[in-house]
Amino acid sequence: MPRPSRREEIRRLLARRDREGLTYRELSKISGVAASTLSWWSWRLRRDPISPEVKFAELTVVDPAPNSSTDTTGTIAVSVGDFEVRLNGQVDRATLALVMDELCSRC
């Protein structure tokens, strides 16, 4: 498996920082990457979030059969790499965004 690019490596570290509520200094101690470097990359990735390295996930919404009594809200199936998540019922955008972020961080 190819080594992730520096951009991807830092993006994953910054996602961990957000998830765990770490400071740049704390993340620096864990990762060995200078706090100033982490701060700079955070600024850079906010300025330029779209890059050639962005990965896309397939998102499929499956509508229930018209006369189905079992599922009237539909199912959302999210596949990223080898992972697939199926969300039943109504899912708000924020929850879906969290699921997508977690999946993408594992690929």
C-alpha positions in Angstrom: 0.0 0.0 0.0 1.5 3.4 -1.0 2.4 5.8 1.8 0.0 8.7 2.1 1.1 12.0 0.8 2.3 14.7 3.3 -1.0 16.6 2.7 -3.1 13.5 3.5 -0.9 12.6 6.5 -1.4 16.1 8.0 -5.1 16.2 7.1 -5.5 13.0 9.1 -3.6 14.5 12.1 -5.7 17.6 12.0 -8.9 15.6 11.9 -7.6 13.7 15.0 -7.0 17.1 16.6 -10.6 18.1 15.9 -12.0 14.8 17.1 -10.0 14.7 20.3 -9.9 18.4 21.1 -6.1 18.5 21.1 -4.0 21.6 20.9 -1.3 21.9 18.3 1.3 21.5 21.0 -0.4 18.3 22.3 -0.7 16.9 18.7 2.9 17.8 18.1 4.1 15.7 21.1 2.0 12.8 19.9 2.9 13.0 16.2 6.5 14.4 16.2 5.3 17.1 13.8 6.2 20.7 14.9 3.2 22.7 16.2 4.1 25.5 13.9 3.9 23.1 10.9 0.6 21.8 12.0 -0.8 25.3 12.4 0.5 26.3 9.0 -1.0 23.2 7.3 -4.3 23.9 9.1 -4.3 27.4 7.6 -3.3 26.1 4.2 -6.0 23.4 4.1 -8.7 25.9 5.0 -7.6 28.2 2.2 -7.3 25.4 -0.4 -9.7 22.6 0.7 -10.0 21.2 -2.9 -7.0 19.5 -4.3 -6.2 16.8 -6.8 -5.8 14.4 -3.8 -9.5 14.8 -2.8 -11.2 11.5 -2.7 -14.8 11.1 -3.6 -17.3 8.6 -2.1 -20.2 7.0 -3.8 -23.5 7.9 -2.2 -26.6 6.0 -3.1 -30.1 6.8 -1.8 -32.4 3.7 -2.1 -36.1 4.6 -2.2 -38.5 2.0 -0.7 -40.9 0.2 -3.0 -44.1 2.3 -3.5 -46.3 0.0 -1.5 -43.7 -1.2 1.1 -44.9 -1.1 4.7 -41.5 -1.9 6.1 -39.4 1.2 5.3 -41.0 4.5 4.4 -38.0 6.7 5.0 -35.4 5.1 2.6 -31.9 4.0 3.2 -28.7 5.8 2.5 -25.7 3.6 1.6 -22.3 5.2 1.9 -19.3 3.3 0.4 -15.7 4.5 0.8 -12.9 2.1 -0.1 -13.6 -1.2 1.6 -16.1 0.4 4.1 -19.8 0.6 3.7 -22.3 2.2 6.0 -26.1 2.0 5.6 -28.1 4.6 7.4 -31.8 3.9 7.9 -34.3 6.6 8.5 -34.0 10.3 8.2 -30.4 11.5 8.7 -29.5 15.1 9.0 -26.7 16.6 7.0 -24.5 17.1 10.0 -24.6 13.5 11.0 -24.0 12.4 7.4 -21.0 14.8 7.2 -19.6 13.2 10.4 -20.0 9.7 9.0 -18.3 10.7 5.7 -15.4 12.4 7.5 -14.8 9.3 9.6 -15.0 7.0 6.6 -12.6 9.2 4.6 -10.1 9.4 7.4 -9.9 5.6 7.3 -9.1 5.3 3.6 
